[in-house]
Amino acid sequence: MTGPALVLVLAVAVLFAAGFNLLMERSLIRIVIGFMLLGHGANVLLLLAGGAAGSPPLLGGKSERPMADPLPQAMVLTAIVITFGVTAFLLALAFRSRILLGEDEVRDDVEDRRVHTGQRRQEPWAGGDAEADPLEENTEQESAEPGRTQQKTTGQADTGPGDTGHGDGAKGGGA
Amino acid sequence: MGFALGGVAGGMVTLVLAYAVVAVLLPWALGRHRRVMACAAAVLPAVTAIWAVAHAGGGVLTEQVSWAADLGLSIDFRLDALSIVMLLLIGGVGAVALCYAGWYLERSEALMIGTLVAFAGAMTGLVLADNLLVLYVFWELTTLSSFILIGTTRPERAEDRRAATQALLTTTAFGLLMLAGFVLLGQTAGTYQISALLADPPGGAAAEAGLVLVLLGAFAKSGQVPLHAWLPAAMVAPSPVSAYLHAAAMVKAGVYLVARFSPAFADTGLWRPAVVCAGLVSLLVGGVIALRQDDLKALLAYGTISQLGFLMVLFGHGTRTAALAGAALLLAHGLFKAPLFLAAGVVEHEAGTRRAGELSGMGRRLPVTAVAAAVAVASMIGLPPLLGFLAKEAAFEAFAHGGWDAVVLAGIVAGSVLTTAYGVRFMHGAFRGGEGPVRIADPWGMAVPLAVPAAAGFVLGFLYGPLQKMIAPYADALGADDGYKLALWHGLKLPLALSALAIAAGVALFLAAGRRYPATPVRWPVPNGQRGYNRTARGILVGAHAVTKWTQVGSLPVYLGVIGATVLVVPGTALVVAMAGDGSPDVAGYVLRGWDDPVQSVLGVVVIVCGVAALLTRRRLSAALLMGGVGYAIGGLFVAQGAPDLALTHLVVETLLLITLVLVLRRFPDRFPPRRRKRSAKIATGVISVGLGGFIATFLMVAALSRTDRPTGPGYAELAAEEGADNIVNMILVETRALDTLGEITVVAVASMGVIGLVLSGRRVPRAPDGKPRAGEPEGDDRGRRSWLASPGRPALGVTPMVPAAAAARLLSPAILVFSVYLLIAGHNRPGGGFVAGLVAAMAYVLRYLPGGRRELAAAMPVRPGVLLGGGLGLAVATGAAGWGFGGFPDGDFLASEVLLYTVPVLGEIKLSTSLFFDVGVYLLVLGLVLTILTTLGASLDENVLEEDVPEESGTGAGGPADGGASEGARP
């Protein structure tokens, strides 16, 4: 049983730790660098997990050492090219972010922040309409364009026969 | 091929497939002629009905299409008496409703007609399916058609959208519960075939729970109280849709399911009490609410809920006479409720409203419609000699035996009283009043289709003999009782008395409480399913909001940290526990050692140092260079590991990546933005990262030391020897795992397209307006004037043209291209192959671009990169498809390789494997990827540099990252 050499295991550990640390940064270029480090780490990990070093997996070679396992090599080979393609894609993303936002920093998602701080897009008037469709309360404001006559009727429209109305649901939704 | 279709495919499969074809082709072919289209669409349902009648009284037909036999998946169809009754309804009412739609709709609604045909097909499949999963698929197809049909006419109206969504959400939510029930039943019984399951019904708690779930799905589909709110809301749909889906066919699906399962399950556990109670509640509640409606279609909708409850009672009871009554009422209800909906549609069409309070004199204007509606109402309230009377007589007879049945009997008599009352209210509300001469204005295109089912309800009342024959096989399966037969005259017995009582009391009730439009408000609470739905929907939204509030903080680092921490906590803990327990690897033979080869230690240290430095550096360019250090060192490690192909590919990729990084970093400031992170956050990220590194390292050691099986890799050596390929890695890539490689190069192609989209989208074509060359470029256009050694242009990095370097690149690049072709062909036996050859070929273009700039690249590039990407992928796929060609289509394997032998005059015999073509595809695609990067991240960014940075950089002489600060300042 021959496990991997310690220096290689240590290298994998450092690649993953540094890569993940960079991934949690906010600069997109740092994130790309972190992604590349993770990619290197994963490739070496795959290769080491596949077995010990050996002679190149070429037939007809004359070597006393046993042949290295070709299967992880084939997997890593495609992984390298894919990592290349994806890294280029990430770089293009970073470039686009810089063009559009003037910086390459990942900001907090505005919508998420709003939900998190408890604000809702919904205005109080929407909550007062007991017959309003709970699924459309958030979008009602957008559809209320001037000149659309049906908006006037929506309020009193027949929202299902037998409805006697209720005034609690919408307030519950606004909590 | 992963599956083979086989088995006995005959009429039923063809029928369902025909619906699918017609639903697509008909609107496409006849979409401009709405009436022709509607009538043509009605043909197939009519054929279905005739086909069903032709099989009435015959034996059971079965068909099976085996799909994935190993998984027990097959498509079973079965035609029996119950299916025939349903098919008669689906086909007959479908044909009528489709004809009617041609005259009812104001404009050509191709989508609606097509969807109606598709719905009819789904419904046909549903009642023919003999497999729980197949039934579920058709079940949800009907739900989807219902969603489209409710919402399609006026999607701009909030009410319509809401009704469509509500119908979809209610029926699919409970449909999913039903699926869970199907799985419980199927797993307990060991079969998903319905006939087999019913022949040997499973017992036990799991089967009971499954049945309850199935019943919930059936109740929601059939609008049983309190899950009924979607059905009245769905009345925003056009009348033919209401008549067909929400009266005759779709809402019967739940009833059908109960009818299908009752023979096996009525006597076990909860089935009979649950179904009968739910049915009675719906019968009475629906009737009471219907009696208070002003909107004609809403009245009919609540009436439908009530009648569906009646059907539930009859089928859920699971006795012979009740089943006989149920099957007759199933048919009768379709034949009277559909014309009533269609009549309400005519009234609305002619009067512009369907509110009873606003209508007057419609009976005089629309006499044919009124008479047809009257016949239908007569059938509904059970007047002899109509079909409804036959059914009601049988129903009263079925429960006329005392005991608990007496309670049910009282319930259905009360329900019949209500039915009579709201039936009369419908007639009175729709057609009352008016005086003086009026012009008769029955629209014939609508009046005729609605009169057909109403007349059928009348005629079938006399045809009780054949009717009995048709449905008897279903009812007789429930065991013999006193041998009751459907008939118009059974003598002066209790059922007849109860029928008379129900009609008399109903008319009295109408006179007492049903004559006002709108109904007088009452103080007692009206059951309101809509409120329940709204509350549930709001509750889910509030819950989702609360969950989102806690989980979505909006910060990417936090999300990643949570993911990392989860990896540490869940698999990390498992790893530690396993190592502490029995799972620890056998380390007896492991010799702890620093390195196998001294080179590894040096390279390993380089990787570690460069990696840590890349983490700590504050300058972007330094980080890029350090990444180069990491990459090259890893390439060296690959050599030491015995992976020359890998090392070759990796080194070329590293070079290209370094160049790409530098090209992109030209557009960024030199320094990273300062880290503004709190100390606690720094510690948290540090702990998570170090923990993950340690976890991965431990995992690697454990995995490597826990190996028990022999690796499969060396086995490929023999395979390679057979194939005559010496390079095993290449053989794995292009032959044994070629499908994986195909997937991977597809990813590469997609990533390249992403790059193109991200960089080039939304850009104006950069061209100097007056044809003058931009600053930094010499006069003259190089188009048409091919200079000998170098195109005059600005280099990618820097401003002054580097003519000697560009000339050298021109001289070198053909040699590089030739070398790449050598690598491609040699890859079969020596290190090389499509990936590395493509990368090397790309280096030739990189060499020409770097000193020569974008003009030089444009001059060098043979075709656009997109052509290479698409061509490469296409060639790889075509090679795969050729595998079919060699083996004959169904037998040959996708991506199978063949060895071709050619004798060429000069070169002698050439052995050519078709996998070489696959590798050429890979080669072209990889080349395309790099050229994409060069044109987008490279050359097109040059244009930006030219446009924006010229004033600042004119003195510096270096257009590299150093001027990033200036360009940042220029930005708003």
Contacts between the chains, C-beta under 8 A, distances in Angstrom:
chain1	res1	chain2	res2	distance
A	1	B	586	6.9
A	1	B	587	7.8
A	1	B	588	7.6
A	1	B	589	4.0
A	1	B	590	5.3
A	1	B	705	6.1
A	1	B	707	7.8
A	2	B	590	7.3
A	2	B	591	7.4
A	3	B	590	5.0
A	3	B	701	6.0
A	3	B	704	4.8
A	3	B	705	5.0
A	4	B	700	6.6
A	4	B	701	7.2
A	4	B	704	5.4
A	5	B	593	6.0
A	5	B	594	6.4
A	5	B	595	4.5
A	5	B	596	5.0
A	5	B	600	6.0
A	6	B	592	7.0
A	6	B	593	6.8
A	6	B	594	5.1
A	6	B	595	7.4
A	7	B	594	5.6
A	7	B	595	5.0
A	7	B	600	6.0
A	7	B	601	5.0
A	7	B	604	3.8
A	7	B	605	7.2
A	8	B	595	7.6
A	8	B	600	6.4
A	8	B	604	5.8
A	8	B	637	7.1
A	9	B	697	5.0
A	9	B	700	5.8
A	9	B	701	6.2
A	10	B	604	6.8
A	10	B	608	6.5
A	10	B	697	7.1
A	11	B	604	4.6
A	11	B	607	4.5
A	11	B	608	5.6
A	11	B	611	7.8
A	11	B	637	7.8
A	12	B	693	8.0
A	12	B	696	6.2
A	12	B	697	6.0
A	12	B	700	6.0
A	13	B	693	4.0
A	13	B	694	6.2
A	13	B	696	6.3
A	13	B	697	3.8
A	14	B	607	7.2
A	14	B	608	4.7
A	14	B	611	5.1
A	14	B	612	6.5
A	14	B	693	6.4
A	15	B	607	6.9
A	15	B	611	5.5
A	15	B	630	7.6
A	15	B	693	7.9
A	16	B	689	7.9
A	16	B	692	5.7
A	16	B	693	4.6
A	16	B	696	4.6
A	16	B	697	7.9
A	17	B	689	4.6
A	17	B	690	5.2
A	17	B	692	6.3
A	17	B	693	3.0
A	17	B	694	7.7
A	18	B	611	4.7
A	18	B	612	6.1
A	18	B	614	6.7
A	18	B	615	4.3
A	18	B	689	7.3
A	18	B	693	7.8
A	19	B	611	8.0
A	20	B	560	7.8
A	20	B	564	6.0
A	20	B	688	7.0
A	20	B	689	4.5
A	20	B	692	5.1
A	20	B	693	7.4
A	21	B	615	6.0
A	21	B	685	5.9
A	21	B	686	6.9
A	21	B	689	3.8
A	22	B	614	7.6
A	22	B	615	6.0
A	23	B	560	5.8
A	24	B	557	4.3
A	24	B	560	5.1
A	24	B	561	5.9
A	24	B	564	7.7
A	24	B	685	4.8
A	24	B	688	7.6
A	24	B	689	7.4
A	25	B	557	7.1
A	25	B	675	7.5
A	26	B	556	7.5
A	26	B	557	6.6
A	26	B	673	7.6
A	27	B	672	5.2
A	27	B	673	5.8
A	29	B	620	5.6
A	29	B	623	7.2
A	29	B	665	7.3
A	29	B	668	6.4
A	29	B	672	7.1
A	30	B	623	7.4
A	30	B	672	6.3
A	33	B	614	5.8
A	33	B	623	5.2
A	33	B	624	7.9
A	33	B	627	6.1
A	36	B	627	5.8
A	36	B	630	8.0
A	36	B	631	7.9
A	36	B	657	7.3
A	37	B	611	5.9
A	37	B	614	6.9
A	37	B	627	7.7
A	37	B	630	6.9
A	40	B	607	7.8
A	40	B	630	6.0
A	40	B	631	6.9
A	40	B	634	5.4
A	41	B	696	7.1
A	43	B	634	7.3
A	43	B	650	8.0
A	44	B	634	6.4
A	44	B	637	6.7
A	45	B	696	6.6
A	45	B	700	5.7
A	47	B	638	7.3
A	47	B	641	5.9
A	47	B	643	6.9
A	47	B	646	7.6
A	48	B	700	6.0
A	48	B	704	6.6
A	49	B	700	6.1
A	49	B	703	5.2
A	49	B	704	5.7
A	50	B	711	7.1
A	50	B	713	7.0
A	51	B	704	7.9
A	51	B	707	8.0
A	51	B	711	5.8
A	51	B	713	7.5
A	52	B	596	7.3
A	53	B	596	5.5
A	53	B	597	7.1
A	53	B	640	6.3
A	53	B	641	4.6
A	53	B	642	5.2
A	54	B	641	8.0
A	54	B	642	4.6
A	55	B	642	5.5
A	56	B	642	5.2
A	56	B	643	6.9
A	56	B	644	4.8
A	56	B	645	8.0
A	56	B	831	7.3
A	57	B	642	7.4
A	57	B	643	7.9
A	57	B	713	7.7
A	57	B	717	7.4
A	57	B	727	7.7
A	57	B	728	4.3
A	57	B	729	5.8
A	58	B	644	7.7
A	58	B	726	5.5
A	58	B	727	5.8
A	58	B	728	7.1
A	58	B	829	7.8
A	58	B	830	7.0
A	58	B	831	7.3
A	59	B	717	6.6
A	59	B	720	6.0
A	59	B	721	6.1
A	59	B	725	7.8
A	59	B	726	4.2
A	59	B	727	7.9
A	59	B	728	6.9
A	60	B	726	5.5
A	65	B	642	7.5
A	67	B	642	7.6
A	67	B	714	6.3
A	67	B	717	6.8
A	68	B	641	6.4
A	68	B	642	3.7
A	68	B	643	6.4
A	69	B	711	4.9
A	69	B	713	3.4
A	69	B	714	6.7
A	70	B	713	5.0
A	70	B	714	7.9
A	70	B	716	5.6
A	70	B	717	7.7
A	70	B	728	4.1
A	70	B	729	4.9
A	70	B	732	6.0
A	71	B	711	7.2
A	71	B	712	6.3
A	71	B	713	3.9
A	71	B	716	6.8
A	71	B	732	6.5
A	72	B	713	7.2
A	73	B	643	4.8
A	73	B	645	6.6
A	73	B	646	5.3
A	73	B	729	4.9
A	74	B	729	5.0
A	74	B	732	4.0
A	74	B	733	5.2
A	74	B	737	6.4
A	76	B	643	7.6
A	76	B	646	5.7
A	77	B	645	6.1
A	77	B	646	5.6
A	77	B	649	5.6
A	77	B	729	6.5
A	77	B	733	6.6
A	77	B	835	6.2
A	78	B	733	7.0
A	78	B	740	7.2
A	78	B	741	6.1
A	78	B	744	4.3
A	78	B	835	7.5
A	80	B	646	7.3
A	80	B	649	5.5
A	80	B	650	5.5
A	80	B	653	5.5
A	80	B	835	7.9
A	81	B	649	7.0
A	81	B	653	6.8
A	81	B	744	7.2
A	81	B	745	7.9
A	81	B	748	6.1
A	81	B	835	5.4
A	81	B	839	7.9
A	81	B	926	6.4
A	81	B	929	8.0
A	82	B	744	5.6
A	82	B	747	5.5
A	82	B	748	6.1
A	82	B	751	7.8
A	83	B	653	7.9
A	84	B	653	4.9
A	84	B	656	6.9
A	84	B	657	6.2
A	84	B	748	7.9
A	84	B	929	7.4
A	85	B	747	6.8
A	85	B	748	4.2
A	85	B	751	3.8
A	85	B	752	6.4
A	85	B	929	5.7
A	86	B	747	7.8
A	86	B	751	5.5
A	87	B	657	6.3
A	87	B	660	7.6
A	88	B	660	6.0
A	88	B	751	6.6
A	88	B	752	7.5
A	88	B	755	5.4
A	88	B	929	7.3
A	88	B	932	7.8
A	88	B	933	5.0
A	88	B	937	6.9
A	89	B	751	4.4
A	89	B	754	4.8
A	89	B	755	5.5
A	89	B	758	7.5
A	91	B	660	6.4
A	91	B	661	7.0
A	91	B	664	4.7
A	91	B	937	6.3
A	92	B	754	6.9
A	92	B	755	4.3
A	92	B	758	4.0
A	92	B	759	5.2
A	92	B	936	6.7
A	92	B	937	6.4
A	93	B	758	6.0
A	94	B	664	7.0
A	94	B	668	7.9
A	95	B	664	5.7
A	95	B	667	6.2
A	95	B	758	7.2
A	95	B	759	6.3
A	95	B	937	6.7
A	95	B	941	7.5
A	96	B	758	4.6
A	96	B	759	7.0
A	98	B	667	6.3
A	98	B	668	6.4
A	102	B	968	7.8
A	102	B	971	5.0
A	102	B	972	7.2
A	103	B	673	7.2
A	104	B	668	6.4
A	105	B	673	6.1
A	106	B	556	5.0
A	108	B	553	7.6
A	108	B	554	4.1
A	108	B	555	5.0
A	108	B	556	7.9
A	109	B	552	7.6
A	109	B	554	4.0
A	109	B	555	7.9
A	110	B	554	7.4
A	111	B	554	7.5
A	112	B	548	7.7
A	112	B	552	4.4
A	112	B	553	6.5
A	112	B	554	3.1
A	113	B	553	7.6
A	113	B	554	4.4
A	115	B	545	6.8
A	115	B	548	5.1
A	115	B	549	5.6
A	115	B	552	6.1
A	116	B	548	8.0
A	116	B	549	5.6
A	116	B	552	6.5
A	116	B	553	5.4
A	116	B	554	6.2
A	118	B	549	6.7
A	120	B	545	7.9
A	133	B	158	6.4
A	133	B	161	7.8
A	133	B	162	4.2
A	133	B	165	7.9
A	133	B	534	7.9
A	134	B	534	5.5
A	134	B	537	4.2
A	134	B	538	4.4
A	134	B	541	6.0
A	135	B	162	7.0
A	135	B	165	5.9
A	135	B	537	6.0
A	135	B	541	7.6
A	136	B	158	5.9
A	136	B	161	7.0
A	136	B	162	6.6
A	140	B	158	7.6
A	143	B	158	7.2
A	150	B	156	7.0
A	150	B	157	5.7
A	150	B	158	7.9
A	154	B	157	7.6
A	154	B	158	5.0
A	154	B	159	6.7
A	157	B	158	7.8
A	157	B	159	4.9
A	158	B	159	7.5
A	158	B	295	6.5
A	158	B	298	7.7
A	159	B	159	6.6
A	159	B	162	7.6
A	159	B	233	7.5
A	159	B	530	6.9
A	160	B	163	8.0
A	160	B	229	6.3
A	160	B	232	5.4
A	160	B	233	4.5
A	160	B	530	4.3
A	161	B	232	4.9
A	161	B	235	7.6
A	161	B	289	7.5
A	161	B	293	5.3
A	161	B	294	8.0
A	161	B	295	5.6
A	161	B	298	3.3
A	161	B	299	7.9
A	161	B	301	7.2
A	161	B	302	7.0
A	162	B	232	6.7
A	162	B	289	5.0
A	162	B	292	7.4
A	162	B	293	7.4
A	162	B	298	7.5
A	162	B	302	7.2
A	162	B	526	5.7
A	162	B	527	7.8
A	162	B	528	6.3
A	162	B	529	8.0
A	162	B	530	7.3
A	163	B	528	6.4
A	163	B	530	5.2
A	163	B	531	7.5
A	164	B	525	7.7
A	164	B	526	5.7
A	164	B	528	6.1
A	166	B	528	7.6
A	166	B	531	5.1
A	166	B	534	7.7
A	169	B	531	7.3
A	169	B	534	5.1
A	169	B	535	5.5
A	169	B	538	5.2
A	170	B	538	7.5
A	172	B	535	7.7
A	172	B	538	5.7
A	172	B	539	7.6
A	172	B	542	6.5
A	173	B	538	4.3
A	173	B	541	6.1
A	173	B	542	6.0
A	175	B	542	6.2
